C-alpha cells in the first residue's frame, strides 16, 4: 500500500485548467501542461489498495489500478507504465477521453471523493513517452496468417496491435484520409491533441501493422473480395449512423449532424482547410443533445466565435450527487460540467424541439421548443410552455443508431444484424460469416472508449484462436458484458 493514511490526510485534487479567456482563443488541450506531476504522487497515495478493488469492475479493461497507483506514488514510472500497458494499449487516449467509470467504482468514493485514477493514468503514460519507455514490440516470428481490420478507431487499433504482436500480418482499412476514426475527427483538438494518435500509429507501423487510408470497404473494395484476400476480417467500423430529428423545418440550411460539424473543425487544425465550411462564427448556435458529443460541439462553437451557445437536453437535469437509485459502485448519471461548459453558454433541460423556422432564403433562424415531463413513465409535453430561441446553426448530437448501412459493407458480407441495428455476433465475437469478426461499437452499439479498446483486445484473442487453434492474448470482456449501471 502506497500511503496507509493517504486517503485520510490528502484531499482530492485534479489538473489545473488554463484560463477560459486564454484557451478559447486556441485549440490546445485545456489543462496546464505539467500541472499534474507535482501533485500526482500524493493523489496516487490516496488509493487504499482495497482487498476487493472495485475499480477493476468499473473498468472493462480490468486495469491494475492499485498496482500502478503504488508505483506512481513511489516515482517508479517505468514499472507504472509496464503495469498500465499490461491491460491498456492506449492509456493516453483513455486518460484524456474516458469518463472514468473506474472512479465511480472506487471504494473510497463510498463516503469521500474517489481517487483521481484518470489523472494518474495520463501522467504515467505521458511520463512513459517522455522517458522513451514506449517502444515498438514487433513479434519474434510471423504466423503466415493475414488479417484485415476495417476501421481505425480505438477498437480497430487495439485489435490490430494485439494481432500484429501475435505474429499475424495485419492491414487496417480506414475510409478517412487519416488513421484514428472518431478519435481523429470526432474528438476536438482541445480534448486530445492529435499528436497522441500520430505517435501511437508510428509505434504500430514499426511493429508491422499496415494502414490503408481513404479506402472504404463496400465502396472502394468489395467486402466479399476482401474476405477472400485475408484469412480473417475484423469489422470495427463503429456505430456511425447519427440519430436524426424528423420535425418540420429539418431540411433548412444550417442544421447539421454533430459528425458533419466536428470533423471539419478538426480538418482546419490538421491544416487541410483554412476555415470550416460549417462555422459558428457570429451565429446563435443551438446544440441538441446533452452528452459528451454535444459538449464537444459547445466547445468548438466557443472557439469559432459563436454569438451565443445553447445546449438542449430532453431529459431532466441530473443531480450533483448519487441518488438512492444509483448506488455505489454503479456508474451514476450526474450533472457534469465539462471544460466546454465552463467556457460559457446555456444548458436547458426537459425540453423537446417541435419545429424549426427559417428565413426567405431557407436558412434556419429559430428553434421552437416545448417543456416536457415524465408522467407514468412516458414523456409528455407541457401545454403553454412553447417558446422559440434564435438558432442560426444547429448541431444534432443525439447519439447513434447503428453501423453504416449505406456503403454496402453489411450487404456484401451478408451480415446479420441484431434488433438494435448492430452487427450480430456470438460468444467469440464471430459474425454469421465464417472468418469475419466484429468489435467495438459496430457490434456493441454506441459506447465508451474503454469498452472499445476492451472489445478490440477480446476480439483479437478470438481471431488468434480461430487462426491458430489457441491464444495467449488476453480477453478482458465477453460480447455480452455490460457496464455496471442500474
ZAPATOR-749858 format. One line per 8 residues: number of its first residue (from 1); their letters; for each residue x, y, z of C-alpha. Coordinates in Angstrom, 1 decimal. Layout:
BEGIN
NUM) A) X:Y:Z ~ ...
***
This chain:
BEGIN
1) XXXXXXXX) 0.0:0.0:0.0 ~ 1.4:3.3:-1.1 ~ 0.4:5.6:1.8 ~ -1.6:3.9:4.6 ~ -3.1:7.2:5.6 ~ -3.2:8.9:2.3 ~ -6.9:8.7:1.9 ~ -7.3:10.3:5.3
9) XXXXXXXX) -4.7:13.1:5.0 ~ -4.9:14.1:1.3 ~ -7.9:15.7:-0.4 ~ -8.7:15.1:-4.0 ~ -7.0:17.5:-6.4 ~ -7.2:17.5:-10.1 ~ -5.4:19.0:-13.1 ~ -5.3:22.8:-13.4
17) XXXXXXXX) -7.1:24.2:-16.4 ~ -5.9:27.2:-18.4 ~ -8.0:30.4:-18.0 ~ -11.1:30.3:-20.1 ~ -10.2:33.6:-21.9 ~ -6.9:32.1:-23.0 ~ -8.0:28.6:-24.1 ~ -11.0:29.6:-26.2
25) XXXXXXXX) -8.6:31.5:-28.4 ~ -6.7:28.4:-29.3 ~ -7.3:24.6:-29.8 ~ -4.7:23.3:-27.4 ~ -5.6:20.9:-24.6 ~ -7.4:22.8:-21.9 ~ -5.2:21.7:-19.0 ~ -2.0:23.4:-18.0
33) XXXXXXXX) 0.9:21.2:-19.3 ~ 2.8:19.5:-16.4 ~ 0.3:20.7:-13.7 ~ -0.4:17.1:-12.6 ~ 3.2:16.0:-12.0 ~ 3.8:17.9:-8.7 ~ 0.6:16.6:-7.1 ~ 0.1:13.2:-8.7
41) XXXXXXXX) 2.2:11.3:-6.2 ~ 0.1:12.3:-3.3 ~ -3.1:11.7:-5.3 ~ -2.0:8.2:-6.1 ~ -1.2:7.7:-2.4 ~ -5.0:8.2:-1.7 ~ -5.5:4.7:-3.1 ~ -6.4:2.3:-0.3
49) XXXXXXXX) -5.2:-0.9:-2.0 ~ -8.6:-2.4:-1.3 ~ -9.0:-6.1:-0.5 ~ -11.5:-6.1:-3.4 ~ -10.6:-3.3:-5.7 ~ -14.0:-2.5:-7.3 ~ -12.3:-0.1:-9.7 ~ -11.3:-3.3:-11.6
57) XXXXXXXX) -15.0:-4.0:-12.1 ~ -15.8:-0.4:-13.1 ~ -13.2:-0.6:-15.9 ~ -13.9:-3.2:-18.6 ~ -10.2:-3.3:-19.4 ~ -9.5:-4.6:-15.9 ~ -6.8:-2.1:-15.4 ~ -4.4:-2.9:-12.5
65) XXXXXXXX) -5.2:0.4:-10.8 ~ -3.9:-0.2:-7.2 ~ -0.6:-1.5:-8.6 ~ 0.2:1.4:-10.8 ~ -1.0:3.9:-8.2 ~ 1.6:2.4:-5.9 ~ 4.3:2.7:-8.4 ~ 3.3:6.3:-9.2
73) XXXXXXXX) 3.4:7.2:-5.5 ~ 6.9:5.8:-5.3 ~ 8.1:7.6:-8.5 ~ 8.8:4.3:-10.3 ~ 7.4:5.5:-13.6 ~ 8.8:2.6:-15.7 ~ 7.1:0.0:-13.6 ~ 3.9:2.0:-13.5
81) XXXXXXXX) 4.0:2.2:-17.3 ~ 4.5:-1.5:-17.6 ~ 1.5:-2.3:-15.4 ~ -0.6:0.3:-17.3 ~ 0.2:-1.2:-20.7 ~ -0.5:-4.7:-19.4 ~ -4.2:-4.1:-19.8 ~ -4.5:-1.0:-22.0
89) XXXXXXXX) -3.0:-0.4:-25.4 ~ -3.7:3.3:-25.5 ~ -3.8:4.9:-22.0 ~ -3.0:8.3:-23.4 ~ -6.4:8.1:-25.1 ~ -8.4:6.8:-22.2 ~ -6.6:9.1:-19.7 ~ -7.9:12.1:-21.7
97) XXXXXXXX) -11.2:11.0:-23.0 ~ -12.7:8.3:-20.8 ~ -15.5:9.4:-18.3 ~ -13.7:7.2:-15.7 ~ -16.2:4.5:-14.6 ~ -13.3:3.2:-12.5 ~ -13.6:6.3:-10.3 ~ -17.3:5.8:-9.9
105) XXXXXXXX) -16.5:2.3:-8.6 ~ -13.6:3.4:-6.3 ~ -14.2:2.1:-2.8 ~ -13.0:5.5:-1.4 ~ -15.9:7.0:-3.3 ~ -18.4:5.4:-0.9 ~ -18.1:8.3:1.5 ~ -15.3:10.6:0.1
113) XXXXXXXX) -14.2:11.9:-3.3 ~ -12.7:9.0:-5.2 ~ -9.0:8.7:-6.3 ~ -8.2:10.7:-9.4 ~ -7.5:7.5:-11.3 ~ -7.8:9.1:-14.7 ~ -5.3:11.8:-13.9 ~ -2.8:9.2:-12.5
121) XXXXXXXX) -3.2:7.2:-15.7 ~ -2.5:10.0:-18.1 ~ 0.5:11.2:-16.0 ~ 2.0:7.7:-16.1 ~ 1.7:7.3:-19.9 ~ 2.9:10.9:-20.6 ~ 6.0:10.2:-18.5 ~ 6.5:6.9:-20.3
129) XXXXXXXX) 6.5:8.7:-23.7 ~ 8.8:11.4:-22.3 ~ 11.2:8.9:-20.9 ~ 11.4:6.8:-24.1 ~ 9.8:3.8:-22.4 ~ 7.1:3.3:-25.1 ~ 8.9:1.4:-27.9 ~ 7.7:-0.9:-30.7
137) XXXXXXXX) 7.1:-4.5:-29.8 ~ 7.3:-6.4:-33.1 ~ 6.6:-10.2:-33.0 ~ 9.5:-12.6:-32.8 ~ 8.1:-14.7:-35.7 ~ 5.3:-14.4:-38.2 ~ 2.4:-16.8:-38.3 ~ 1.9:-16.6:-42.1
145) XXXXXXXX) -1.8:-15.6:-41.4 ~ -3.3:-12.4:-42.7 ~ -6.0:-10.2:-41.1 ~ -7.9:-7.2:-42.3 ~ -9.2:-4.8:-39.8 ~ -12.0:-2.4:-41.0 ~ -11.9:0.8:-39.1 ~ -9.1:2.6:-37.2
153) XXXXXXXX) -10.9:3.8:-34.1 ~ -9.9:2.5:-30.7 ~ -11.4:-0.9:-31.2 ~ -9.8:-1.4:-34.6 ~ -6.4:-0.1:-33.4 ~ -6.4:-2.3:-30.3 ~ -7.4:-5.4:-32.3 ~ -4.7:-4.6:-34.9
161) XXXXXXXX) -1.9:-4.1:-32.4 ~ -2.7:-7.3:-30.5 ~ -2.9:-9.4:-33.6 ~ 0.3:-7.9:-35.1 ~ 2.2:-8.6:-31.8 ~ 0.8:-12.2:-32.0 ~ 2.6:-12.6:-35.3 ~ -0.1:-12.1:-37.9
169) XXXXXXXX) 0.2:-9.8:-40.8 ~ -2.4:-7.1:-40.3 ~ -3.7:-4.4:-42.6 ~ -6.1:-1.7:-41.2 ~ -8.5:-0.1:-43.7 ~ -9.8:3.4:-42.9 ~ -12.2:5.3:-45.1 ~ -11.0:8.7:-43.9
177) XXXXXXXX) -7.7:10.3:-45.1 ~ -6.0:9.8:-41.7 ~ -5.9:7.0:-39.1 ~ -7.9:7.4:-35.9 ~ -11.6:7.1:-36.7 ~ -13.7:9.2:-34.3 ~ -10.6:9.8:-32.2 ~ -9.2:11.7:-35.2
185) XXXXXXXX) -12.2:13.6:-36.5 ~ -14.9:13.3:-33.8 ~ -12.9:14.4:-30.8 ~ -11.9:18.1:-30.8 ~ -8.2:19.0:-30.5 ~ -8.8:20.8:-27.2 ~ -9.8:17.4:-25.6 ~ -7.0:15.4:-27.2
193) XXXXXXXX) -4.3:16.8:-29.4 ~ -3.9:14.5:-32.4 ~ -0.1:14.1:-31.9 ~ -1.0:11.4:-29.4 ~ -2.6:9.4:-32.2 ~ 0.2:10.0:-34.6 ~ 3.0:8.7:-32.4 ~ 1.0:5.6:-31.4
201) XXXXXXXX) 0.3:4.9:-35.1 ~ 4.1:5.2:-35.8 ~ 4.7:2.7:-33.0 ~ 2.2:0.3:-34.7 ~ 3.8:0.8:-38.1 ~ 7.2:0.0:-36.6 ~ 5.7:-3.2:-35.2 ~ 4.5:-4.2:-38.6
209) XXXXXXXX) 0.9:-3.1:-38.9 ~ -0.1:-1.8:-42.3 ~ -2.5:1.1:-42.8 ~ -4.6:1.7:-45.8 ~ -6.4:5.1:-45.6 ~ -9.0:6.5:-48.0 ~ -10.3:3.0:-48.7 ~ -13.9:2.3:-47.8
217) XXXXXXXX) -14.8:-1.4:-47.7 ~ -18.1:-1.8:-49.5 ~ -17.5:1.1:-51.9 ~ -13.8:1.1:-52.9 ~ -13.3:-2.6:-52.3 ~ -16.0:-5.2:-52.4 ~ -16.4:-6.8:-49.0 ~ -16.7:-10.3:-50.4
225) XXXXXXXX) -13.4:-9.9:-52.3 ~ -11.7:-8.6:-49.1 ~ -12.9:-11.8:-47.3 ~ -11.2:-14.0:-49.9 ~ -7.9:-12.0:-49.7 ~ -7.4:-12.4:-46.0 ~ -7.6:-15.3:-43.6 ~ -9.7:-13.3:-41.2
233) XXXXXXXX) -11.5:-10.0:-41.0 ~ -12.3:-7.8:-38.0 ~ -15.1:-5.3:-38.6 ~ -14.5:-2.3:-36.2 ~ -16.3:0.3:-38.3 ~ -18.2:1.9:-35.4 ~ -21.8:2.9:-35.0 ~ -21.8:5.9:-37.2
241) XXXXXXXX) -25.4:6.3:-38.2 ~ -26.5:9.5:-36.4 ~ -29.9:9.7:-34.8 ~ -32.0:12.3:-36.8 ~ -34.7:14.7:-35.6 ~ -37.6:14.4:-38.0 ~ -39.5:17.6:-37.3 ~ -40.8:20.3:-39.6
249) XXXXXXXX) -38.0:22.5:-40.9 ~ -35.3:19.9:-40.6 ~ -34.3:20.4:-44.2 ~ -33.4:24.1:-43.6 ~ -29.8:25.1:-44.3 ~ -27.7:25.4:-41.1 ~ -28.9:22.2:-39.4 ~ -26.2:19.5:-39.3
257) XXXXXXXX) -25.3:16.3:-37.6 ~ -22.5:16.7:-35.0 ~ -20.4:14.4:-37.1 ~ -20.7:16.7:-40.0 ~ -19.7:19.7:-37.9 ~ -16.9:18.4:-35.7 ~ -14.7:16.7:-38.4 ~ -14.5:19.9:-40.4
265) XXXXXXXX) -13.3:21.8:-37.4 ~ -10.6:19.1:-36.9 ~ -9.6:19.4:-40.6 ~ -8.8:23.0:-40.0 ~ -6.5:22.0:-37.2 ~ -4.9:19.4:-39.5 ~ -4.2:22.2:-42.0 ~ -6.5:20.8:-44.7
273) XXXXXXXX) -8.8:23.8:-44.5 ~ -8.3:27.5:-43.7 ~ -11.9:28.0:-42.4 ~ -14.5:25.4:-41.8 ~ -17.4:25.4:-44.3 ~ -19.7:25.0:-41.3 ~ -18.7:27.6:-38.7 ~ -20.3:29.1:-35.7
281) XXXXXXXX) -18.6:32.5:-36.1 ~ -21.1:35.3:-35.2 ~ -24.0:32.9:-35.1 ~ -26.5:31.9:-32.4 ~ -25.8:28.2:-32.0 ~ -28.1:25.5:-30.6 ~ -26.7:22.1:-29.8 ~ -29.4:19.4:-29.4
289) XXXXXXXX) -28.2:16.6:-27.1 ~ -26.7:16.8:-23.7 ~ -24.0:14.2:-23.9 ~ -20.2:14.4:-24.5 ~ -20.6:14.9:-28.2 ~ -22.9:17.8:-27.5 ~ -20.3:19.3:-25.2 ~ -17.7:18.9:-27.9
297) XXXXXXXX) -20.0:20.9:-30.2 ~ -20.3:23.6:-27.5 ~ -16.5:23.9:-27.0 ~ -16.0:24.0:-30.8 ~ -18.6:26.8:-31.2 ~ -16.9:28.8:-28.5 ~ -13.6:28.6:-30.3 ~ -15.2:29.6:-33.6
305) XXXXXXXX) -16.6:32.8:-32.1 ~ -20.3:32.0:-31.7 ~ -22.6:34.8:-30.7 ~ -24.4:32.5:-28.2 ~ -24.5:28.8:-27.5 ~ -27.5:26.9:-26.1 ~ -27.5:23.2:-25.4 ~ -30.8:21.4:-25.2
313) XXXXXXXX) -31.5:18.1:-23.4 ~ -34.8:16.3:-23.4 ~ -34.1:14.5:-20.1 ~ -34.4:16.3:-16.7 ~ -31.3:17.8:-15.2 ~ -29.4:15.1:-13.3 ~ -28.5:15.6:-9.6 ~ -25.0:16.5:-8.4
321) XXXXXXXX) -24.8:13.5:-6.0 ~ -25.7:9.9:-6.3 ~ -29.4:9.2:-5.9 ~ -30.6:6.1:-3.9 ~ -31.5:4.5:-7.2 ~ -27.9:4.7:-8.4 ~ -25.8:3.2:-5.5 ~ -22.1:2.7:-5.5
329) XXXXXXXX) -20.4:1.1:-7.4 ~ -22.6:1.7:-10.4 ~ -21.8:4.4:-12.9 ~ -24.2:7.2:-11.9 ~ -25.9:9.8:-14.1 ~ -24.7:13.0:-12.5 ~ -24.7:16.7:-13.5 ~ -21.5:17.1:-15.4
337) XXXXXXXX) -19.7:20.3:-16.1 ~ -17.1:19.8:-18.8 ~ -14.4:22.2:-19.8 ~ -16.7:23.3:-22.7 ~ -19.5:24.2:-20.2 ~ -17.0:26.2:-18.1 ~ -16.4:28.4:-21.1 ~ -20.0:29.7:-21.3
345) XXXXXXXX) -23.3:29.0:-22.9 ~ -26.7:28.0:-21.5 ~ -27.9:24.5:-20.8 ~ -31.7:23.8:-20.9 ~ -33.2:20.6:-19.7 ~ -36.6:18.9:-20.1 ~ -37.3:20.4:-23.5 ~ -38.2:19.0:-26.9
353) XXXXXXXX) -37.8:20.6:-30.3 ~ -41.2:21.0:-32.1 ~ -40.0:22.6:-35.3 ~ -37.5:24.9:-37.0 ~ -38.2:28.3:-38.6 ~ -36.2:29.8:-41.4 ~ -35.8:32.9:-43.5 ~ -36.8:33.6:-47.1
361) XXXXXXXX) -33.5:32.0:-48.3 ~ -34.1:28.7:-46.5 ~ -31.6:29.3:-43.7 ~ -32.6:28.3:-40.1 ~ -33.3:31.2:-37.8 ~ -35.4:30.0:-35.0 ~ -35.9:26.8:-33.0 ~ -39.3:26.2:-31.4
369) XXXXXXXX) -39.4:24.1:-28.3 ~ -41.7:23.0:-25.5 ~ -41.1:21.7:-22.0 ~ -41.6:18.1:-21.3 ~ -42.1:15.9:-18.2 ~ -42.4:12.3:-17.3 ~ -45.8:11.0:-16.4 ~ -46.5:7.3:-15.7
377) XXXXXXXX) -43.1:6.5:-17.3 ~ -43.9:8.4:-20.5 ~ -42.5:11.7:-21.8 ~ -45.3:14.2:-22.3 ~ -45.4:17.8:-23.4 ~ -46.5:20.6:-21.0 ~ -49.1:22.8:-22.7 ~ -48.5:26.5:-22.6
385) XXXXXXXX) -44.7:26.2:-22.3 ~ -43.9:26.7:-26.0 ~ -41.2:29.3:-26.9 ~ -38.6:29.9:-29.6 ~ -34.9:30.7:-29.4 ~ -32.6:32.1:-32.0 ~ -30.8:29.4:-34.0 ~ -28.6:30.2:-37.0
393) XXXXXXXX) -26.5:27.0:-36.6 ~ -28.0:23.8:-35.1 ~ -26.0:20.6:-34.4 ~ -27.7:17.3:-33.7 ~ -25.8:15.4:-31.1 ~ -28.4:12.8:-30.1 ~ -26.3:9.7:-30.4 ~ -26.0:6.9:-33.0
401) XXXXXXXX) -28.4:4.1:-34.1 ~ -26.1:1.5:-35.5 ~ -23.4:0.8:-38.1 ~ -23.4:2.3:-41.5 ~ -25.7:0.6:-44.0 ~ -25.2:2.9:-46.9 ~ -21.7:1.8:-48.1 ~ -22.7:-1.8:-48.8
409) XXXXXXXX) -20.4:-3.5:-46.2 ~ -23.2:-5.2:-44.4 ~ -24.9:-6.5:-47.5 ~ -21.8:-7.5:-49.4 ~ -20.6:-9.6:-46.4 ~ -24.1:-11.0:-45.9 ~ -24.0:-10.0:-42.2 ~ -26.9:-10.5:-39.8
417) XXXXXXXX) -28.0:-7.6:-37.6 ~ -29.5:-7.6:-34.1 ~ -32.7:-5.8:-33.1 ~ -30.8:-2.6:-32.4 ~ -29.1:-2.4:-35.8 ~ -25.7:-3.7:-34.7 ~ -23.8:-6.5:-36.4 ~ -24.8:-9.7:-34.6
425) XXXXXXXX) -22.0:-11.8:-33.1 ~ -21.7:-14.9:-31.0 ~ -19.7:-15.5:-27.8 ~ -16.5:-15.5:-29.7 ~ -17.1:-12.1:-31.4 ~ -17.8:-14.0:-34.7 ~ -20.5:-13.0:-37.1 ~ -22.6:-15.4:-39.1
433) XXXXXXXX) -20.0:-15.3:-41.9 ~ -17.0:-17.7:-41.2 ~ -13.8:-15.8:-40.5 ~ -15.5:-12.5:-40.0 ~ -15.5:-11.0:-36.5 ~ -16.8:-7.7:-35.1 ~ -15.5:-5.5:-32.3 ~ -16.4:-2.2:-30.8
441) XXXXXXXX) -19.5:0.0:-31.4 ~ -20.3:-1.9:-34.7 ~ -21.3:-4.9:-32.6 ~ -22.0:-3.4:-29.1 ~ -23.6:-0.2:-30.2 ~ -22.6:3.3:-29.1 ~ -20.4:3.0:-26.0 ~ -17.2:4.3:-24.3
449) XXXXXXXX) -13.6:4.3:-25.4 ~ -12.6:1.8:-22.7 ~ -15.3:-0.6:-23.9 ~ -14.0:-0.2:-27.5 ~ -10.4:-1.0:-26.5 ~ -11.6:-3.9:-24.4 ~ -13.6:-5.2:-27.3 ~ -10.7:-4.9:-29.7
457) XXXXXXXX) -8.4:-6.8:-27.3 ~ -11.0:-9.5:-26.7 ~ -11.8:-9.9:-30.4 ~ -8.1:-10.2:-31.2 ~ -7.9:-13.2:-28.9 ~ -10.9:-14.8:-30.7 ~ -9.3:-14.2:-34.1 ~ -6.0:-15.6:-32.9
465) XXXXXXXX) -7.7:-18.8:-31.7 ~ -9.6:-19.0:-35.0 ~ -6.3:-18.8:-37.0 ~ -4.0:-20.9:-34.8 ~ -6.2:-23.0:-32.6 ~ -5.0:-21.4:-29.3 ~ -4.1:-18.0:-28.0 ~ -2.3:-16.4:-25.0
473) XXXXXXXX) -3.8:-13.0:-25.8 ~ -5.9:-11.5:-23.0 ~ -9.7:-11.2:-23.4 ~ -11.0:-8.7:-20.7 ~ -14.7:-8.9:-21.7 ~ -17.3:-11.1:-23.4 ~ -19.6:-9.7:-26.1 ~ -22.5:-9.9:-23.7
481) XXXXXX) -20.8:-8.0:-20.8 ~ -22.3:-4.6:-20.0 ~ -21.4:-1.6:-17.9 ~ -22.2:-1.7:-14.2 ~ -25.3:0.5:-14.2 ~ -28.8:0.4:-13.0
***
